[in-house]
Amino acid sequence: MAAGQGLRQVLGAGGGAGAALRPVLAGWGTFEPGSPEERSERWLRSSGADPVALLRVLDSLVATPAELIGRIDVPTLVATGADDPRTASADELIKALPHATGTVVPGDHWTAAGAPELVTAIVDFLSGRR
């Protein structure tokens, strides 16, 4: 399953989430009050984010060449939020994966993860109902 990611992010093009989040996570607690970084940190804190864990997640992201994506021979669910700007790139990922199914759930990049429709889509996909 690929959630909240599109072809652009899987290819590693354009920096992705790491380019914006890594400086905030690495500088945790050091930003000038009211700065964009401090506002991002405040938002992350309010959601219970762990900066060390999130840095490890970013470290786990590995750019995958397009030719390898086309060789993935298992059913794959690609899910994004309706208001996530990555949805267009997710459509490209669906086309690149030979056995992909796409779904769009309510929410943006952050809120879609908590949408009950995402759970339903995953259960349906895993049970073969999609």
Backbone as XML, in Angstrom:
<?xml version="1.0"?>
<chain id="A" units="angstrom">
  <residue number="1" name="MET">
    <atom name="N" x="0.840" y="-1.169" z="0.000"/>
    <atom name="CA" x="0.000" y="0.000" z="0.000"/>
    <atom name="C" x="0.886" y="1.233" z="0.000"/>
  </residue>
  <residue number="2" name="ALA">
    <atom name="N" x="0.501" y="2.217" z="-0.764"/>
    <atom name="CA" x="1.160" y="3.519" z="-0.756"/>
    <atom name="C" x="0.100" y="4.535" z="-0.355"/>
  </residue>
  <residue number="3" name="ALA">
    <atom name="N" x="0.311" y="5.198" z="0.760"/>
    <atom name="CA" x="-0.676" y="6.174" z="1.229"/>
    <atom name="C" x="-0.032" y="7.544" z="1.300"/>
  </residue>
  <residue number="4" name="GLY">
    <atom name="N" x="-0.729" y="8.527" z="0.727"/>
    <atom name="CA" x="-0.242" y="9.897" z="0.788"/>
    <atom name="C" x="0.978" y="10.167" z="-0.066"/>
  </residue>
  <residue number="5" name="GLN">
    <atom name="N" x="1.271" y="9.263" z="-0.985"/>
    <atom name="CA" x="2.434" y="9.438" z="-1.848"/>
    <atom name="C" x="2.016" y="9.265" z="-3.294"/>
  </residue>
  <residue number="6" name="GLY">
    <atom name="N" x="2.703" y="9.948" z="-4.153"/>
    <atom name="CA" x="2.473" y="9.803" z="-5.575"/>
    <atom name="C" x="3.757" y="9.404" z="-6.260"/>
  </residue>
  <residue number="7" name="LEU">
    <atom name="N" x="3.704" y="9.324" z="-7.572"/>
    <atom name="CA" x="4.878" y="8.929" z="-8.333"/>
    <atom name="C" x="6.045" y="9.873" z="-8.066"/>
  </residue>
  <residue number="8" name="ARG">
    <atom name="N" x="5.770" y="11.158" z="-8.010"/>
    <atom name="CA" x="6.829" y="12.139" z="-7.788"/>
    <atom name="C" x="7.581" y="11.839" z="-6.478"/>
  </residue>
  <residue number="9" name="GLN">
    <atom name="N" x="6.831" y="11.525" z="-5.417"/>
    <atom name="CA" x="7.458" y="11.253" z="-4.133"/>
    <atom name="C" x="8.208" y="9.923" z="-4.145"/>
  </residue>
  <residue number="10" name="VAL">
    <atom name="N" x="7.647" y="8.917" z="-4.802"/>
    <atom name="CA" x="8.308" y="7.614" z="-4.873"/>
    <atom name="C" x="9.610" y="7.717" z="-5.673"/>
  </residue>
  <residue number="11" name="LEU">
    <atom name="N" x="9.589" y="8.526" z="-6.736"/>
    <atom name="CA" x="10.806" y="8.726" z="-7.528"/>
    <atom name="C" x="11.852" y="9.546" z="-6.782"/>
  </residue>
  <residue number="12" name="GLY">
    <atom name="N" x="11.420" y="10.265" z="-5.738"/>
    <atom name="CA" x="12.331" y="11.107" z="-4.976"/>
    <atom name="C" x="12.532" y="12.465" z="-5.599"/>
  </residue>
  <residue number="13" name="ALA">
    <atom name="N" x="11.625" y="12.886" z="-6.480"/>
    <atom name="CA" x="11.763" y="14.162" z="-7.181"/>
    <atom name="C" x="11.300" y="15.327" z="-6.321"/>
  </residue>
  <residue number="14" name="GLY">
    <atom name="N" x="12.020" y="16.401" z="-6.348"/>
    <atom name="CA" x="11.571" y="17.649" z="-5.744"/>
    <atom name="C" x="11.664" y="17.756" z="-4.251"/>
  </residue>
  <residue number="15" name="GLY">
    <atom name="N" x="12.385" y="16.886" z="-3.596"/>
    <atom name="CA" x="12.592" y="17.019" z="-2.161"/>
    <atom name="C" x="11.510" y="16.399" z="-1.315"/>
  </residue>
  <residue number="16" name="GLY">
    <atom name="N" x="10.269" y="16.512" z="-1.688"/>
    <atom name="CA" x="9.180" y="15.912" z="-0.935"/>
    <atom name="C" x="9.082" y="16.433" z="0.483"/>
  </residue>
  <residue number="17" name="ALA">
    <atom name="N" x="8.479" y="15.625" z="1.335"/>
    <atom name="CA" x="8.232" y="16.025" z="2.723"/>
    <atom name="C" x="9.526" y="16.288" z="3.475"/>
  </residue>
  <residue number="18" name="GLY">
    <atom name="N" x="10.549" y="15.546" z="3.163"/>
    <atom name="CA" x="11.810" y="15.691" z="3.887"/>
    <atom name="C" x="12.417" y="17.067" z="3.764"/>
  </residue>
  <residue number="19" name="ALA">
    <atom name="N" x="12.275" y="17.680" z="2.599"/>
    <atom name="CA" x="12.860" y="19.005" z="2.385"/>
    <atom name="C" x="12.242" y="20.038" z="3.308"/>
  </residue>
  <residue number="20" name="ALA">
    <atom name="N" x="10.965" y="19.927" z="3.578"/>
    <atom name="CA" x="10.288" y="20.898" z="4.442"/>
    <atom name="C" x="10.359" y="20.507" z="5.916"/>
  </residue>
  <residue number="21" name="LEU">
    <atom name="N" x="10.217" y="19.218" z="6.198"/>
    <atom name="CA" x="10.145" y="18.780" z="7.594"/>
    <atom name="C" x="11.498" y="18.598" z="8.271"/>
  </residue>
  <residue number="22" name="ARG">
    <atom name="N" x="12.482" y="18.130" z="7.530"/>
    <atom name="CA" x="13.770" y="17.818" z="8.160"/>
    <atom name="C" x="14.350" y="19.005" z="8.936"/>
  </residue>
  <residue number="23" name="PRO">
    <atom name="N" x="14.366" y="20.223" z="8.384"/>
    <atom name="CA" x="14.916" y="21.349" z="9.159"/>
    <atom name="C" x="14.111" y="21.645" z="10.436"/>
  </residue>
  <residue number="24" name="VAL">
    <atom name="N" x="12.808" y="21.460" z="10.373"/>
    <atom name="CA" x="11.974" y="21.697" z="11.557"/>
    <atom name="C" x="12.274" y="20.648" z="12.619"/>
  </residue>
  <residue number="25" name="LEU">
    <atom name="N" x="12.345" y="19.397" z="12.200"/>
    <atom name="CA" x="12.601" y="18.316" z="13.152"/>
    <atom name="C" x="14.007" y="18.396" z="13.726"/>
  </residue>
  <residue number="26" name="ALA">
    <atom name="N" x="14.980" y="18.745" z="12.897"/>
    <atom name="CA" x="16.372" y="18.831" z="13.352"/>
    <atom name="C" x="16.599" y="20.025" z="14.279"/>
  </residue>
  <residue number="27" name="GLY">
    <atom name="N" x="15.820" y="21.089" z="14.100"/>
    <atom name="CA" x="15.988" y="22.282" z="14.927"/>
    <atom name="C" x="14.968" y="22.410" z="16.038"/>
  </residue>
  <residue number="28" name="TRP">
    <atom name="N" x="14.284" y="21.336" z="16.337"/>
    <atom name="CA" x="13.210" y="21.287" z="17.328"/>
    <atom name="C" x="13.560" y="22.097" z="18.580"/>
  </residue>
  <residue number="29" name="GLY">
    <atom name="N" x="12.724" y="23.051" z="18.907"/>
    <atom name="CA" x="12.896" y="23.833" z="20.129"/>
    <atom name="C" x="13.811" y="25.031" z="19.999"/>
  </residue>
  <residue number="30" name="THR">
    <atom name="N" x="14.265" y="25.345" z="18.791"/>
    <atom name="CA" x="15.249" y="26.427" z="18.645"/>
    <atom name="C" x="14.740" y="27.611" z="17.826"/>
  </residue>
  <residue number="31" name="PHE">
    <atom name="N" x="13.496" y="27.580" z="17.394"/>
    <atom name="CA" x="13.026" y="28.573" z="16.435"/>
    <atom name="C" x="12.491" y="29.827" z="17.106"/>
  </residue>
  <residue number="32" name="GLU">
    <atom name="N" x="12.645" y="30.925" z="16.395"/>
    <atom name="CA" x="12.127" y="32.222" z="16.823"/>
    <atom name="C" x="10.604" y="32.143" z="16.911"/>
  </residue>
  <residue number="33" name="PRO">
    <atom name="N" x="10.006" y="32.597" z="18.026"/>
    <atom name="CA" x="8.552" y="32.578" z="18.132"/>
    <atom name="C" x="7.888" y="33.295" z="16.950"/>
  </residue>
  <residue number="34" name="GLY">
    <atom name="N" x="6.874" y="32.643" z="16.393"/>
    <atom name="CA" x="6.141" y="33.216" z="15.272"/>
    <atom name="C" x="6.731" y="32.928" z="13.906"/>
  </residue>
  <residue number="35" name="SER">
    <atom name="N" x="7.924" y="32.342" z="13.856"/>
    <atom name="CA" x="8.536" y="32.016" z="12.566"/>
    <atom name="C" x="7.782" y="30.852" z="11.920"/>
  </residue>
  <residue number="36" name="PRO">
    <atom name="N" x="7.910" y="30.700" z="10.602"/>
    <atom name="CA" x="7.247" y="29.557" z="9.950"/>
    <atom name="C" x="7.677" y="28.218" z="10.554"/>
  </residue>
  <residue number="37" name="GLU">
    <atom name="N" x="8.944" y="28.095" z="10.894"/>
    <atom name="CA" x="9.438" y="26.851" z="11.486"/>
    <atom name="C" x="8.812" y="26.607" z="12.858"/>
  </residue>
  <residue number="38" name="GLU">
    <atom name="N" x="8.716" y="27.673" z="13.650"/>
    <atom name="CA" x="8.119" y="27.531" z="14.982"/>
    <atom name="C" x="6.642" y="27.170" z="14.872"/>
  </residue>
  <residue number="39" name="ARG">
    <atom name="N" x="5.938" y="27.743" z="13.917"/>
    <atom name="CA" x="4.524" y="27.392" z="13.720"/>
    <atom name="C" x="4.382" y="25.928" z="13.293"/>
  </residue>
  <residue number="40" name="SER">
    <atom name="N" x="5.272" y="25.476" z="12.415"/>
    <atom name="CA" x="5.235" y="24.063" z="12.014"/>
    <atom name="C" x="5.529" y="23.164" z="13.206"/>
  </residue>
  <residue number="41" name="GLU">
    <atom name="N" x="6.529" y="23.538" z="13.997"/>
    <atom name="CA" x="6.858" y="22.746" z="15.183"/>
    <atom name="C" x="5.682" y="22.716" z="16.155"/>
  </residue>
  <residue number="42" name="ARG">
    <atom name="N" x="5.061" y="23.854" z="16.358"/>
    <atom name="CA" x="3.916" y="23.927" z="17.280"/>
    <atom name="C" x="2.800" y="23.003" z="16.799"/>
  </residue>
  <residue number="43" name="TRP">
    <atom name="N" x="2.532" y="23.022" z="15.485"/>
    <atom name="CA" x="1.504" y="22.144" z="14.942"/>
    <atom name="C" x="1.880" y="20.676" z="15.142"/>
  </residue>
  <residue number="44" name="LEU">
    <atom name="N" x="3.130" y="20.335" z="14.874"/>
    <atom name="CA" x="3.569" y="18.956" z="15.058"/>
    <atom name="C" x="3.455" y="18.541" z="16.524"/>
  </residue>
  <residue number="45" name="ARG">
    <atom name="N" x="3.852" y="19.424" z="17.433"/>
    <atom name="CA" x="3.732" y="19.122" z="18.870"/>
    <atom name="C" x="2.280" y="18.874" z="19.259"/>
  </residue>
  <residue number="46" name="SER">
    <atom name="N" x="1.365" y="19.684" z="18.718"/>
    <atom name="CA" x="-0.048" y="19.556" z="19.076"/>
    <atom name="C" x="-0.627" y="18.216" z="18.630"/>
  </residue>
  <residue number="47" name="SER">
    <atom name="N" x="-0.010" y="17.598" z="17.638"/>
    <atom name="CA" x="-0.487" y="16.293" z="17.181"/>
    <atom name="C" x="0.273" y="15.143" z="17.841"/>
  </residue>
  <residue number="48" name="GLY">
    <atom name="N" x="1.147" y="15.485" z="18.799"/>
    <atom name="CA" x="1.877" y="14.451" z="19.523"/>
    <atom name="C" x="3.068" y="13.892" z="18.771"/>
  </residue>
  <residue number="49" name="ALA">
    <atom name="N" x="3.562" y="14.628" z="17.787"/>
    <atom name="CA" x="4.672" y="14.140" z="16.961"/>
    <atom name="C" x="5.946" y="13.963" z="17.781"/>
  </residue>
  <residue number="50" name="ASP">
    <atom name="N" x="6.690" y="12.947" z="17.431"/>
    <atom name="CA" x="7.988" y="12.666" z="18.030"/>
    <atom name="C" x="9.043" y="13.013" z="16.983"/>
  </residue>
  <residue number="51" name="PRO">
    <atom name="N" x="9.841" y="14.069" z="17.202"/>
    <atom name="CA" x="10.784" y="14.496" z="16.161"/>
    <atom name="C" x="11.820" y="13.439" z="15.805"/>
  </residue>
  <residue number="52" name="VAL">
    <atom name="N" x="12.272" y="12.668" z="16.771"/>
    <atom name="CA" x="13.268" y="11.630" z="16.486"/>
    <atom name="C" x="12.648" y="10.548" z="15.607"/>
  </residue>
  <residue number="53" name="ALA">
    <atom name="N" x="11.435" y="10.116" z="15.957"/>
    <atom name="CA" x="10.766" y="9.083" z="15.159"/>
    <atom name="C" x="10.502" y="9.587" z="13.749"/>
  </residue>
  <residue number="54" name="LEU">
    <atom name="N" x="10.049" y="10.842" z="13.618"/>
    <atom name="CA" x="9.772" y="11.377" z="12.287"/>
    <atom name="C" x="11.043" y="11.511" z="11.450"/>
  </residue>
  <residue number="55" name="LEU">
    <atom name="N" x="12.155" y="11.873" z="12.074"/>
    <atom name="CA" x="13.425" y="11.909" z="11.333"/>
    <atom name="C" x="13.790" y="10.515" z="10.831"/>
  </residue>
  <residue number="56" name="ARG">
    <atom name="N" x="13.546" y="9.495" z="11.645"/>
    <atom name="CA" x="13.842" y="8.115" z="11.218"/>
    <atom name="C" x="12.943" y="7.714" z="10.042"/>
  </residue>
  <residue number="57" name="VAL">
    <atom name="N" x="11.673" y="8.143" z="10.080"/>
    <atom name="CA" x="10.776" y="7.859" z="8.956"/>
    <atom name="C" x="11.328" y="8.509" z="7.692"/>
  </residue>
  <residue number="58" name="LEU">
    <atom name="N" x="11.728" y="9.781" z="7.792"/>
    <atom name="CA" x="12.282" y="10.459" z="6.620"/>
    <atom name="C" x="13.539" y="9.753" z="6.122"/>
  </residue>
  <residue number="59" name="ASP">
    <atom name="N" x="14.348" y="9.244" z="7.050"/>
    <atom name="CA" x="15.562" y="8.526" z="6.658"/>
    <atom name="C" x="15.239" y="7.218" z="5.938"/>
  </residue>
  <residue number="60" name="SER">
    <atom name="N" x="14.037" y="6.679" z="6.162"/>
    <atom name="CA" x="13.679" y="5.396" z="5.550"/>
    <atom name="C" x="13.179" y="5.545" z="4.119"/>
  </residue>
  <residue number="61" name="LEU">
    <atom name="N" x="12.884" y="6.769" z="3.693"/>
    <atom name="CA" x="12.382" y="6.987" z="2.344"/>
    <atom name="C" x="13.527" y="6.878" z="1.343"/>
  </residue>
  <residue number="62" name="VAL">
    <atom name="N" x="13.358" y="6.010" z="0.388"/>
    <atom name="CA" x="14.397" y="5.764" z="-0.612"/>
    <atom name="C" x="13.796" y="5.995" z="-1.990"/>
  </residue>
  <residue number="63" name="ALA">
    <atom name="N" x="14.453" y="6.831" z="-2.778"/>
    <atom name="CA" x="13.989" y="7.072" z="-4.145"/>
    <atom name="C" x="14.025" y="5.755" z="-4.932"/>
  </residue>
  <residue number="64" name="THR">
    <atom name="N" x="12.952" y="5.493" z="-5.669"/>
    <atom name="CA" x="12.835" y="4.261" z="-6.443"/>
    <atom name="C" x="12.746" y="4.611" z="-7.920"/>
  </residue>
  <residue number="65" name="PRO">
    <atom name="N" x="13.649" y="4.083" z="-8.742"/>
    <atom name="CA" x="13.611" y="4.384" z="-10.180"/>
    <atom name="C" x="12.322" y="3.878" z="-10.832"/>
  </residue>
  <residue number="66" name="ALA">
    <atom name="N" x="11.855" y="4.586" z="-11.852"/>
    <atom name="CA" x="10.607" y="4.258" z="-12.544"/>
    <atom name="C" x="10.607" y="2.829" z="-13.084"/>
  </residue>
  <residue number="67" name="GLU">
    <atom name="N" x="11.737" y="2.376" z="-13.601"/>
    <atom name="CA" x="11.768" y="1.022" z="-14.163"/>
    <atom name="C" x="11.525" y="-0.049" z="-13.102"/>
  </residue>
  <residue number="68" name="LEU">
    <atom name="N" x="11.919" y="0.218" z="-11.856"/>
    <atom name="CA" x="11.648" y="-0.744" z="-10.780"/>
    <atom name="C" x="10.190" y="-0.694" z="-10.343"/>
  </residue>
  <residue number="69" name="ILE">
    <atom name="N" x="9.594" y="0.476" z="-10.377"/>
    <atom name="CA" x="8.182" y="0.610" z="-10.019"/>
    <atom name="C" x="7.331" y="-0.240" z="-10.953"/>
  </residue>
  <residue number="70" name="GLY">
    <atom name="N" x="7.653" y="-0.216" z="-12.221"/>
    <atom name="CA" x="6.908" y="-0.992" z="-13.210"/>
    <atom name="C" x="7.039" y="-2.493" z="-13.039"/>
  </residue>
  <residue number="71" name="ARG">
    <atom name="N" x="8.000" y="-2.943" z="-12.261"/>
    <atom name="CA" x="8.198" y="-4.381" z="-12.030"/>
    <atom name="C" x="7.469" y="-4.900" z="-10.788"/>
  </residue>
  <residue number="72" name="ILE">
    <atom name="N" x="6.850" y="-4.021" z="-10.049"/>
    <atom name="CA" x="6.141" y="-4.453" z="-8.839"/>
    <atom name="C" x="4.932" y="-5.269" z="-9.284"/>
  </residue>
  <residue number="73" name="ASP">
    <atom name="N" x="4.950" y="-6.538" z="-8.935"/>
    <atom name="CA" x="3.980" y="-7.486" z="-9.483"/>
    <atom name="C" x="2.976" y="-7.969" z="-8.431"/>
  </residue>
  <residue number="74" name="VAL">
    <atom name="N" x="2.655" y="-7.119" z="-7.482"/>
    <atom name="CA" x="1.658" y="-7.467" z="-6.472"/>
    <atom name="C" x="0.573" y="-6.394" z="-6.464"/>
  </residue>
  <residue number="75" name="PRO">
    <atom name="N" x="-0.627" y="-6.762" z="-6.085"/>
    <atom name="CA" x="-1.668" y="-5.749" z="-5.972"/>
    <atom name="C" x="-1.245" y="-4.662" z="-4.978"/>
  </residue>
  <residue number="76" name="THR">
    <atom name="N" x="-1.486" y="-3.420" z="-5.350"/>
    <atom name="CA" x="-1.078" y="-2.283" z="-4.531"/>
    <atom name="C" x="-2.225" y="-1.291" z="-4.454"/>
  </residue>
  <residue number="77" name="LEU">
    <atom name="N" x="-2.515" y="-0.857" z="-3.249"/>
    <atom name="CA" x="-3.518" y="0.180" z="-3.045"/>
    <atom name="C" x="-2.798" y="1.509" z="-2.908"/>
  </residue>
  <residue number="78" name="VAL">
    <atom name="N" x="-3.198" y="2.480" z="-3.702"/>
    <atom name="CA" x="-2.650" y="3.834" z="-3.616"/>
    <atom name="C" x="-3.776" y="4.724" z="-3.098"/>
  </residue>
  <residue number="79" name="ALA">
    <atom name="N" x="-3.582" y="5.294" z="-1.908"/>
    <atom name="CA" x="-4.626" y="6.087" z="-1.266"/>
    <atom name="C" x="-4.141" y="7.502" z="-0.996"/>
  </residue>
  <residue number="80" name="THR">
    <atom name="N" x="-5.003" y="8.469" z="-1.294"/>
    <atom name="CA" x="-4.699" y="9.865" z="-0.984"/>
    <atom name="C" x="-5.967" y="10.557" z="-0.503"/>
  </residue>
  <residue number="81" name="GLY">
    <atom name="N" x="-5.750" y="11.700" z="0.122"/>
    <atom name="CA" x="-6.867" y="12.523" z="0.552"/>
    <atom name="C" x="-7.380" y="13.371" z="-0.602"/>
  </residue>
  <residue number="82" name="ALA">
    <atom name="N" x="-8.667" y="13.627" z="-0.617"/>
    <atom name="CA" x="-9.280" y="14.406" z="-1.691"/>
    <atom name="C" x="-8.669" y="15.797" z="-1.806"/>
  </residue>
  <residue number="83" name="ASP">
    <atom name="N" x="-8.225" y="16.347" z="-0.688"/>
    <atom name="CA" x="-7.658" y="17.697" z="-0.688"/>
    <atom name="C" x="-6.135" y="17.697" z="-0.600"/>
  </residue>
  <residue number="84" name="ASP">
    <atom name="N" x="-5.531" y="16.551" z="-0.840"/>
    <atom name="CA" x="-4.070" y="16.433" z="-0.799"/>
    <atom name="C" x="-3.509" y="16.842" z="-2.157"/>
  </residue>
  <residue number="85" name="PRO">
    <atom name="N" x="-2.583" y="17.801" z="-2.190"/>
    <atom name="CA" x="-2.017" y="18.199" z="-3.475"/>
    <atom name="C" x="-1.263" y="17.069" z="-4.183"/>
  </residue>
  <residue number="86" name="ARG">
    <atom name="N" x="-1.000" y="15.971" z="-3.496"/>
    <atom name="CA" x="-0.287" y="14.853" z="-4.108"/>
    <atom name="C" x="-1.205" y="13.932" z="-4.908"/>
  </residue>
  <residue number="87" name="THR">
    <atom name="N" x="-2.504" y="14.203" z="-4.908"/>
    <atom name="CA" x="-3.447" y="13.320" z="-5.582"/>
    <atom name="C" x="-3.122" y="13.166" z="-7.069"/>
  </residue>
  <residue number="88" name="ALA">
    <atom name="N" x="-2.756" y="14.235" z="-7.748"/>
    <atom name="CA" x="-2.416" y="14.136" z="-9.178"/>
    <atom name="C" x="-1.213" y="13.222" z="-9.381"/>
  </residue>
  <residue number="89" name="SER">
    <atom name="N" x="-0.214" y="13.334" z="-8.518"/>
    <atom name="CA" x="0.955" y="12.475" z="-8.618"/>
    <atom name="C" x="0.604" y="11.033" z="-8.244"/>
  </residue>
  <residue number="90" name="ALA">
    <atom name="N" x="-0.386" y="10.857" z="-7.363"/>
    <atom name="CA" x="-0.844" y="9.508" z="-7.017"/>
    <atom name="C" x="-1.484" y="8.844" z="-8.235"/>
  </residue>
  <residue number="91" name="ASP">
    <atom name="N" x="-2.213" y="9.615" z="-9.030"/>
    <atom name="CA" x="-2.790" y="9.067" z="-10.261"/>
    <atom name="C" x="-1.689" y="8.572" z="-11.193"/>
  </residue>
  <residue number="92" name="GLU">
    <atom name="N" x="-0.580" y="9.282" z="-11.249"/>
    <atom name="CA" x="0.558" y="8.854" z="-12.062"/>
    <atom name="C" x="1.167" y="7.565" z="-11.509"/>
  </residue>
  <residue number="93" name="LEU">
    <atom name="N" x="1.216" y="7.450" z="-10.177"/>
    <atom name="CA" x="1.741" y="6.232" z="-9.558"/>
    <atom name="C" x="0.849" y="5.039" z="-9.876"/>
  </residue>
  <residue number="94" name="ILE">
    <atom name="N" x="-0.455" y="5.245" z="-9.841"/>
    <atom name="CA" x="-1.397" y="4.171" z="-10.175"/>
    <atom name="C" x="-1.140" y="3.675" z="-11.599"/>
  </residue>
  <residue number="95" name="LYS">
    <atom name="N" x="-0.896" y="4.589" z="-12.523"/>
    <atom name="CA" x="-0.626" y="4.210" z="-13.918"/>
    <atom name="C" x="0.711" y="3.480" z="-14.057"/>
  </residue>
  <residue number="96" name="ALA">
    <atom name="N" x="1.676" y="3.820" z="-13.201"/>
    <atom name="CA" x="3.003" y="3.210" z="-13.280"/>
    <atom name="C" x="3.049" y="1.809" z="-12.673"/>
  </residue>
  <residue number="97" name="LEU">
    <atom name="N" x="2.147" y="1.529" z="-11.747"/>
    <atom name="CA" x="2.119" y="0.216" z="-11.093"/>
    <atom name="C" x="1.192" y="-0.718" z="-11.875"/>
  </residue>
  <residue number="98" name="PRO">
    <atom name="N" x="1.681" y="-1.889" z="-12.281"/>
    <atom name="CA" x="0.873" y="-2.770" z="-13.114"/>
    <atom name="C" x="-0.405" y="-3.294" z="-12.457"/>
  </residue>
  <residue number="99" name="HIS">
    <atom name="N" x="-0.438" y="-3.404" z="-11.138"/>
    <atom name="CA" x="-1.595" y="-3.980" z="-10.445"/>
    <atom name="C" x="-2.106" y="-3.044" z="-9.360"/>
  </residue>
  <residue number="100" name="ALA">
    <atom name="N" x="-2.189" y="-1.762" z="-9.673"/>
    <atom name="CA" x="-2.594" y="-0.778" z="-8.671"/>
    <atom name="C" x="-4.083" y="-0.485" z="-8.720"/>
  </residue>
  <residue number="101" name="THR">
    <atom name="N" x="-4.598" y="-0.204" z="-7.547"/>
    <atom name="CA" x="-5.955" y="0.286" z="-7.371"/>
    <atom name="C" x="-5.830" y="1.595" z="-6.622"/>
  </residue>
  <residue number="102" name="GLY">
    <atom name="N" x="-6.567" y="2.582" z="-7.040"/>
    <atom name="CA" x="-6.517" y="3.875" z="-6.368"/>
    <atom name="C" x="-7.783" y="4.152" z="-5.591"/>
  </residue>
  <residue number="103" name="THR">
    <atom name="N" x="-7.619" y="4.907" z="-4.527"/>
    <atom name="CA" x="-8.777" y="5.369" z="-3.763"/>
    <atom name="C" x="-8.485" y="6.766" z="-3.234"/>
  </residue>
  <residue number="104" name="VAL">
    <atom name="N" x="-9.518" y="7.568" z="-3.183"/>
    <atom name="CA" x="-9.423" y="8.914" z="-2.636"/>
    <atom name="C" x="-10.393" y="8.977" z="-1.473"/>
  </residue>
  <residue number="105" name="VAL">
    <atom name="N" x="-9.891" y="9.410" z="-0.316"/>
    <atom name="CA" x="-10.714" y="9.506" z="0.889"/>
    <atom name="C" x="-10.815" y="10.972" z="1.303"/>
  </residue>
  <residue number="106" name="PRO">
    <atom name="N" x="-11.782" y="11.302" z="2.129"/>
    <atom name="CA" x="-11.899" y="12.697" z="2.570"/>
    <atom name="C" x="-10.656" y="13.145" z="3.343"/>
  </residue>
  <residue number="107" name="GLY">
    <atom name="N" x="-10.315" y="14.418" z="3.188"/>
    <atom name="CA" x="-9.214" y="14.990" z="3.958"/>
    <atom name="C" x="-8.065" y="15.443" z="3.099"/>
  </residue>
  <residue number="108" name="ASP">
    <atom name="N" x="-7.074" y="16.006" z="3.776"/>
    <atom name="CA" x="-5.856" y="16.443" z="3.108"/>
    <atom name="C" x="-4.740" y="15.459" z="3.448"/>
  </residue>
  <residue number="109" name="HIS">
    <atom name="N" x="-3.503" y="15.865" z="3.210"/>
    <atom name="CA" x="-2.385" y="14.945" z="3.434"/>
    <atom name="C" x="-2.318" y="14.460" z="4.885"/>
  </residue>
  <residue number="110" name="TRP">
    <atom name="N" x="-2.698" y="15.304" z="5.818"/>
    <atom name="CA" x="-2.603" y="14.948" z="7.240"/>
    <atom name="C" x="-3.880" y="14.319" z="7.755"/>
  </residue>
  <residue number="111" name="THR">
    <atom name="N" x="-5.034" y="14.863" z="7.401"/>
    <atom name="CA" x="-6.282" y="14.404" z="7.998"/>
    <atom name="C" x="-6.836" y="13.139" z="7.364"/>
  </residue>
  <residue number="112" name="ALA">
    <atom name="N" x="-6.441" y="12.839" z="6.138"/>
    <atom name="CA" x="-6.950" y="11.637" z="5.470"/>
    <atom name="C" x="-6.561" y="10.365" z="6.222"/>
  </residue>
  <residue number="113" name="ALA">
    <atom name="N" x="-5.438" y="10.388" z="6.901"/>
    <atom name="CA" x="-4.982" y="9.194" z="7.641"/>
    <atom name="C" x="-5.970" y="8.797" z="8.727"/>
  </residue>
  <residue number="114" name="GLY">
    <atom name="N" x="-6.740" y="9.746" z="9.231"/>
    <atom name="CA" x="-7.727" y="9.449" z="10.260"/>
    <atom name="C" x="-9.133" y="9.256" z="9.735"/>
  </residue>
  <residue number="115" name="ALA">
    <atom name="N" x="-9.301" y="9.280" z="8.423"/>
    <atom name="CA" x="-10.635" y="9.136" z="7.837"/>
    <atom name="C" x="-11.097" y="7.681" z="7.929"/>
  </residue>
  <residue number="116" name="PRO">
    <atom name="N" x="-12.303" y="7.447" z="8.441"/>
    <atom name="CA" x="-12.816" y="6.072" z="8.489"/>
    <atom name="C" x="-12.864" y="5.428" z="7.108"/>
  </residue>
  <residue number="117" name="GLU">
    <atom name="N" x="-13.035" y="6.243" z="6.077"/>
    <atom name="CA" x="-13.069" y="5.713" z="4.707"/>
    <atom name="C" x="-11.740" y="5.087" z="4.311"/>
  </residue>
  <residue number="118" name="LEU">
    <atom name="N" x="-10.634" y="5.553" z="4.892"/>
    <atom name="CA" x="-9.336" y="4.941" z="4.595"/>
    <atom name="C" x="-9.288" y="3.533" z="5.166"/>
  </residue>
  <residue number="119" name="VAL">
    <atom name="N" x="-9.748" y="3.366" z="6.380"/>
    <atom name="CA" x="-9.786" y="2.031" z="6.991"/>
    <atom name="C" x="-10.655" y="1.101" z="6.145"/>
  </residue>
  <residue number="120" name="THR">
    <atom name="N" x="-11.812" y="1.591" z="5.732"/>
    <atom name="CA" x="-12.705" y="0.779" z="4.901"/>
    <atom name="C" x="-12.022" y="0.395" z="3.588"/>
  </residue>
  <residue number="121" name="ALA">
    <atom name="N" x="-11.349" y="1.341" z="2.962"/>
    <atom name="CA" x="-10.651" y="1.060" z="1.697"/>
    <atom name="C" x="-9.566" y="0.007" z="1.887"/>
  </residue>
  <residue number="122" name="ILE">
    <atom name="N" x="-8.821" y="0.100" z="2.979"/>
    <atom name="CA" x="-7.752" y="-0.875" z="3.246"/>
    <atom name="C" x="-8.347" y="-2.260" z="3.487"/>
  </residue>
  <residue number="123" name="VAL">
    <atom name="N" x="-9.381" y="-2.339" z="4.317"/>
    <atom name="CA" x="-10.022" y="-3.627" z="4.603"/>
    <atom name="C" x="-10.587" y="-4.227" z="3.325"/>
  </residue>
  <residue number="124" name="ASP">
    <atom name="N" x="-11.276" y="-3.408" z="2.517"/>
    <atom name="CA" x="-11.831" y="-3.904" z="1.260"/>
    <atom name="C" x="-10.735" y="-4.400" z="0.329"/>
  </residue>
  <residue number="125" name="PHE">
    <atom name="N" x="-9.642" y="-3.664" z="0.257"/>
    <atom name="CA" x="-8.529" y="-4.041" z="-0.617"/>
    <atom name="C" x="-7.920" y="-5.366" z="-0.156"/>
  </residue>
  <residue number="126" name="LEU">
    <atom name="N" x="-7.646" y="-5.480" z="1.133"/>
    <atom name="CA" x="-7.011" y="-6.697" z="1.660"/>
    <atom name="C" x="-7.934" y="-7.920" z="1.582"/>
  </residue>
  <residue number="127" name="SER">
    <atom name="N" x="-9.221" y="-7.681" z="1.627"/>
    <atom name="CA" x="-10.158" y="-8.802" z="1.564"/>
    <atom name="C" x="-10.541" y="-9.147" z="0.115"/>
  </residue>
  <residue number="128" name="GLY">
    <atom name="N" x="-9.997" y="-8.383" z="-0.843"/>
    <atom name="CA" x="-10.261" y="-8.666" z="-2.248"/>
    <atom name="C" x="-11.560" y="-8.081" z="-2.760"/>
  </residue>
  <residue number="129" name="ARG">
    <atom name="N" x="-12.158" y="-7.169" z="-1.990"/>
    <atom name="CA" x="-13.432" y="-6.590" z="-2.424"/>
    <atom name="C" x="-13.224" y="-5.402" z="-3.347"/>
  </residue>
  <residue number="130" name="ARG">
    <atom name="N" x="-12.001" y="-5.053" z="-3.679"/>
    <atom name="CA" x="-11.728" y="-3.932" z="-4.587"/>
    <atom name="C" x="-11.027" y="-4.435" z="-5.807"/>
  </residue>
</chain>
